[in-house]
Amino acid sequence: MPIEMVPGWMAGLEEEDVAFIRRFLLASGSLKEVAGEYGVSYPTVRLRLDRLIQKIKLSEAADQDPYVALVKRLAMDDKLDFDTAKLLIGAYRKQKKESCK
C-alpha cells in the first residue's frame, strides 16, 4: 500500500504492532488462537491488544501541537502510560480552549 494511503494512526505503529494486527485479523479476531501462535497466555494477548488500542486512540487524538506531539511520543516510547497521556492532553486542550474565550 502506498504510504499516502496508510492512515495516520497506522503509520505511527511499529512493525511488531502491524504484525500483531495481521495475525489477529487472520485468526478472525480469536485471541485464543493468537495466544497459541505466540505461545503466550490469553491474558497476555488481551493486554497487548488493549495497549495497541490505546496507542491507536492516542495517535488519533494527537494533532500538530508540539505539546500534544511530545506527550504522544512519550507514551509511544513507554515513558508515560497511556491513561496519563490522555489526561495530560485533555487538560491541556481544556486549558487552551478556556484561554481562547
N, CA, C and O of each residue as an XYZ file, in Angstrom:
404
protein
N       0.855     -1.181      0.000
C       0.000      0.000      0.000
C       0.901      1.244      0.000
O       1.790      1.355      0.844
N       0.685      2.169     -0.924
C       1.485      3.393     -0.941
C       1.354      4.145      0.382
O       0.292      4.142      1.004
N       2.433      4.783      0.801
C       2.477      5.447      2.107
C       1.386      6.505      2.256
O       0.876      6.705      3.359
N       1.016      7.189      1.164
C      -0.007      8.225      1.283
C      -1.390      7.645      1.544
O      -2.301      8.374      1.935
N      -1.559      6.334      1.330
C      -2.845      5.700      1.566
C      -2.938      5.078      2.954
O      -4.007      4.626      3.363
N      -1.817      5.053      3.682
C      -1.814      4.481      5.027
C      -2.409      5.503      5.988
O      -1.964      6.651      6.018
N      -3.415      5.101      6.779
C      -3.991      6.040      7.744
C      -2.924      6.519      8.734
O      -1.980      5.790      9.038
N      -3.078      7.728      9.224
C      -2.114      8.300     10.153
C      -1.881      7.435     11.380
O      -0.745      7.301     11.835
N      -2.942      6.847     11.920
C      -2.792      6.014     13.119
C      -1.954      4.785     12.831
O      -1.252      4.291     13.713
N      -2.021      4.287     11.609
C      -1.272      3.081     11.263
C       0.186      3.403     10.932
O       1.081      2.601     11.199
N       0.411      4.557     10.362
C       1.772      4.955     10.000
C       2.661      5.085     11.236
O       3.878      4.920     11.150
N       2.054      5.381     12.380
C       2.823      5.546     13.611
C       3.102      4.257     14.354
O       3.774      4.274     15.386
N       2.600      3.137     13.852
C       2.800      1.863     14.533
C       4.130      1.237     14.155
O       4.641      1.443     13.054
N       4.678      0.474     15.082
C       5.910     -0.249     14.812
C       5.582     -1.497     14.006
O       4.436     -1.945     13.988
N       6.588     -2.060     13.337
C       6.393     -3.272     12.537
C       5.787     -4.401     13.355
O       4.937     -5.147     12.869
N       6.227     -4.518     14.591
C       5.742     -5.550     15.505
C       4.231     -5.410     15.745
O       3.509     -6.403     15.826
N       3.770     -4.152     15.858
C       2.337     -3.897     16.054
C       1.540     -4.292     14.817
O       0.471     -4.893     14.926
N       2.058     -3.954     13.651
C       1.372     -4.287     12.401
C       1.312     -5.807     12.229
O       0.299     -6.342     11.780
N       2.397     -6.503     12.587
C       2.421     -7.965     12.501
C       1.371     -8.567     13.439
O       0.706     -9.541     13.085
N       1.222     -7.991     14.629
C       0.211     -8.462     15.578
C      -1.192     -8.270     15.004
O      -2.025     -9.174     15.075
N      -1.450     -7.100     14.440
C      -2.763     -6.821     13.834
C      -3.039     -7.811     12.713
O      -4.155     -8.316     12.590
N      -2.039     -8.088     11.901
C      -2.193     -9.048     10.796
C      -2.565    -10.425     11.338
O      -3.501    -11.056     10.847
N      -1.833    -10.890     12.350
C      -2.127    -12.199     12.946
C      -3.540    -12.227     13.537
O      -4.272    -13.206     13.388
N      -3.897    -11.153     14.195
C      -5.223    -11.041     14.803
C      -6.312    -11.148     13.733
O      -7.292    -11.871     13.916
N      -6.147    -10.441     12.632
C      -7.128    -10.480     11.547
C      -7.185    -11.863     10.898
O      -8.268    -12.381     10.625
N      -6.023    -12.452     10.654
C      -6.002    -13.779     10.031
C      -6.598    -14.852     10.941
O      -7.064    -15.890     10.471
N      -6.577    -14.586     12.254
C      -7.189    -15.509     13.216
C      -8.663    -15.164     13.433
O      -9.289    -15.656     14.371
N      -9.206    -14.324     12.569
C     -10.608    -13.875     12.668
C     -10.935    -13.286     14.029
O     -12.046    -13.448     14.535
N      -9.968    -12.605     14.616
C     -10.185    -11.938     15.899
C     -10.149    -12.869     17.100
O     -10.538    -12.471     18.198
N      -9.690    -14.094     16.913
C      -9.631    -15.051     18.023
C      -8.366    -14.824     18.847
O      -7.262    -15.162     18.419
N      -8.545    -14.246     20.037
C      -7.396    -14.017     20.907
C      -6.780    -15.336     21.360
O      -5.570    -15.429     21.563
N      -7.620    -16.347     21.515
C      -7.134    -17.661     21.923
C      -6.183    -18.231     20.860
O      -5.132    -18.785     21.183
N      -6.567    -18.086     19.607
C      -5.722    -18.569     18.508
C      -4.419    -17.777     18.424
O      -3.353    -18.356     18.215
N      -4.501    -16.468     18.584
C      -3.306    -15.623     18.549
C      -2.377    -15.987     19.704
O      -1.159    -16.039     19.530
N      -2.945    -16.237     20.878
C      -2.143    -16.639     22.036
C      -1.380    -17.925     21.723
O      -0.206    -18.060     22.068
N      -2.058    -18.869     21.066
C      -1.412    -20.117     20.692
C      -0.282    -19.901     19.702
O       0.773    -20.526     19.813
N      -0.497    -19.020     18.736
C       0.535    -18.729     17.737
C       1.763    -18.079     18.369
O       2.894    -18.365     17.975
N       1.538    -17.205     19.348
C       2.655    -16.534     20.016
C       3.236    -17.382     21.154
O       4.335    -17.109     21.636
N       2.499    -18.403     21.577
C       2.956    -19.235     22.681
C       2.892    -18.520     24.021
O       3.753    -18.704     24.881
N       1.851    -17.696     24.185
C       1.652    -16.950     25.430
C       0.212    -17.172     25.905
O      -0.594    -17.792     25.211
N      -0.094    -16.660     27.088
C      -1.433    -16.836     27.637
C      -2.435    -15.864     27.005
O      -2.059    -14.839     26.436
N      -3.704    -16.211     27.120
C      -4.779    -15.350     26.640
C      -4.703    -13.952     27.276
O      -4.798    -12.957     26.557
N      -4.530    -13.849     28.629
C      -4.452    -12.507     29.224
C      -3.288    -11.663     28.671
O      -3.391    -10.440     28.575
N      -2.191    -12.326     28.314
C      -1.050    -11.599     27.740
C      -1.428    -10.998     26.392
O      -1.092     -9.848     26.107
N      -2.124    -11.771     25.563
C      -2.562    -11.273     24.256
C      -3.612    -10.183     24.438
O      -3.596     -9.184     23.719
N      -4.515    -10.363     25.383
C      -5.549     -9.355     25.665
C      -4.907     -8.036     26.078
O      -5.329     -6.968     25.635
N      -3.879     -8.116     26.934
C      -3.169     -6.910     27.369
C      -2.490     -6.227     26.187
O      -2.528     -5.003     26.061
N      -1.875     -7.021     25.330
C      -1.208     -6.450     24.160
C      -2.216     -5.760     23.249
O      -1.958     -4.669     22.742
N      -3.358     -6.395     23.045
C      -4.402     -5.792     22.219
C      -4.913     -4.501     22.855
O      -5.110     -3.507     22.156
N      -5.128     -4.502     24.164
C      -5.584     -3.293     24.861
C      -4.576     -2.155     24.709
O      -4.956     -1.008     24.476
N      -3.302     -2.477     24.843
C      -2.263     -1.441     24.696
C      -2.217     -0.919     23.268
O      -2.005      0.274     23.050
N      -2.413     -1.793     22.306
C      -2.428     -1.381     20.909
C      -3.628     -0.475     20.633
O      -3.510      0.514     19.910
N      -4.761     -0.810     21.199
C      -5.955      0.033     21.066
C      -5.688      1.416     21.664
O      -6.040      2.431     21.064
N      -5.077      1.456     22.829
C      -4.741      2.734     23.458
C      -3.779      3.532     22.586
O      -3.922      4.746     22.443
N      -2.811      2.854     22.012
C      -1.824      3.511     21.157
C      -2.512      4.149     19.952
O      -2.193      5.276     19.573
N      -3.453      3.424     19.354
C      -4.174      3.934     18.188
C      -5.058      5.116     18.573
O      -5.102      6.118     17.860
N      -5.757      5.000     19.693
C      -6.615      6.098     20.146
C      -5.791      7.354     20.424
O      -6.186      8.462     20.061
N      -4.657      7.168     21.062
C      -3.794      8.308     21.368
C      -3.258      8.928     20.090
O      -3.166     10.150     19.976
N      -2.907      8.092     19.138
C      -2.400      8.576     17.857
C      -3.458      9.398     17.130
O      -3.153     10.444     16.556
N      -4.693      8.925     17.157
C      -5.779      9.655     16.507
C      -6.073     10.976     17.204
O      -6.500     11.940     16.568
N      -5.844     11.016     18.509
C      -6.137     12.222     19.278
C      -5.071     13.299     19.094
O      -5.324     14.483     19.313
N      -3.896     12.877     18.696
C      -2.785     13.835     18.570
C      -2.990     14.728     17.354
O      -3.610     14.330     16.368
N      -2.466     15.918     17.442
C      -2.501     16.808     16.293
C      -1.118     17.425     16.143
O      -0.146     16.889     16.674
N      -1.014     18.524     15.443
C       0.285     19.130     15.164
C       0.819     19.976     16.314
O       1.929     20.501     16.227
N       0.065     20.113     17.367
C       0.511     20.887     18.523
C       1.763     20.243     19.115
O       1.753     19.044     19.395
N       2.841     21.005     19.314
C       4.090     20.429     19.821
C       3.943     19.736     21.180
O       4.560     18.696     21.410
N       3.140     20.298     22.075
C       2.948     19.676     23.391
C       2.253     18.332     23.253
O       2.668     17.349     23.867
N       1.205     18.285     22.454
C       0.461     17.042     22.242
C       1.367     16.008     21.582
O       1.338     14.834     21.949
N       2.163     16.432     20.620
C       3.084     15.520     19.942
C       4.114     14.962     20.930
O       4.454     13.781     20.861
N       4.610     15.791     21.839
C       5.571     15.338     22.842
C       4.959     14.304     23.767
O       5.560     13.259     24.018
N       3.766     14.586     24.276
C       3.091     13.647     25.171
C       2.834     12.336     24.439
O       3.025     11.258     25.003
N       2.402     12.427     23.190
C       2.154     11.231     22.386
C       3.443     10.416     22.232
O       3.439      9.198     22.407
N       4.531     11.091     21.905
C       5.814     10.409     21.710
C       6.273      9.728     23.001
O       6.780      8.607     22.957
N       6.102     10.391     24.149
C       6.474      9.800     25.433
C       5.661      8.541     25.714
O       6.190      7.551     26.219
N       4.386      8.584     25.387
C       3.532      7.407     25.599
C       3.920      6.275     24.653
O       3.967      5.114     25.058
N       4.193      6.607     23.411
C       4.586      5.586     22.439
C       5.905      4.919     22.830
O       6.117      3.738     22.554
N       6.784      5.681     23.473
C       8.082      5.148     23.899
C       8.031      4.521     25.287
O       9.072      4.222     25.872
N       6.817      4.318     25.820
C       6.613      3.726     27.153
C       7.284      4.516     28.280
O       7.660      3.947     29.305
N       7.428      5.811     28.087
C       7.971      6.664     29.141
C       6.852      7.332     29.926
O       7.088      8.005     30.929
N       5.632      7.133     29.447
C       4.438      7.699     30.063
C       3.299      6.749     29.730
O       3.155      6.331     28.581
N       2.482      6.403     30.732
C       1.396      5.468     30.427
C       0.291      6.190     29.651
O       0.149      7.410     29.728
N      -0.484      5.406     28.906
C      -1.482      5.975     28.002
C      -2.578      6.745     28.731
O      -3.028      7.781     28.242
N      -3.017      6.257     29.894
C      -4.069      6.962     30.628
C      -3.592      8.342     31.069
O      -4.330      9.322     30.969
N      -2.351      8.414     31.558
C      -1.785      9.704     31.968
C      -1.641     10.625     30.765
O      -1.922     11.820     30.855
N      -1.205     10.070     29.645
C      -1.056     10.868     28.429
C      -2.400     11.462     28.008
O      -2.477     12.635     27.644
N      -3.460     10.648     28.060
C      -4.782     11.148     27.693
C      -5.241     12.243     28.653
O      -5.834     13.236     28.234
N      -4.963     12.056     29.941
C      -5.322     13.082     30.934
C      -4.580     14.385     30.663
O      -5.179     15.460     30.695
N      -3.284     14.295     30.398
C      -2.485     15.496     30.126
C      -2.980     16.221     28.876
O      -3.120     17.444     28.868
N      -3.242     15.453     27.827
C      -3.709     16.063     26.585
C      -5.088     16.685     26.785
O      -5.349     17.792     26.314
N      -5.968     15.973     27.485
C      -7.307     16.516     27.753
C      -7.257     17.801     28.571
O      -7.946     18.770     28.251
N      -6.449     17.811     29.620
C      -6.322     19.005     30.457
C      -5.709     20.155     29.673
O      -6.127     21.304     29.818
N      -4.734     19.852     28.854
C      -4.085     20.877     28.036
C      -5.076     21.494     27.054
O      -5.130     22.715     26.899
N      -5.851     20.654     26.399
C      -6.819     21.168     25.427
C      -7.910     21.978     26.106
O      -8.355     22.998     25.579
N      -8.342     21.522     27.281
C      -9.363     22.269     28.034
C      -8.836     23.648     28.416
O      -9.528     24.653     28.254
N      -7.605     23.688     28.926
C      -6.985     24.962     29.316
C      -6.809     25.866     28.103
O      -7.045     27.072     28.169
N      -6.394     25.265     27.002
C      -6.194     26.039     25.763
C      -7.517     26.604     25.259
O      -7.572     27.746     24.803
N      -8.588     25.804     25.340
C      -9.915     26.227     24.895
C     -10.428     27.370     25.771
O     -10.995     28.340     25.268
N     -10.224     27.247     27.092
C     -10.674     28.285     28.026
C      -9.915     29.592     27.834
O     -10.488     30.669     27.999
N      -8.642     29.511     27.489
C      -7.843     30.728     27.321
C      -8.202     31.455     26.018
O      -7.870     32.629     25.852
N      -8.874     30.766     25.103
C      -9.290     31.383     23.845
C     -10.615     32.130     23.964
O     -11.008     32.847     23.044
N     -11.303     31.966     25.092
C     -12.622     32.612     25.286
C     -12.476     34.069     25.564
O     -13.474     34.765     25.751
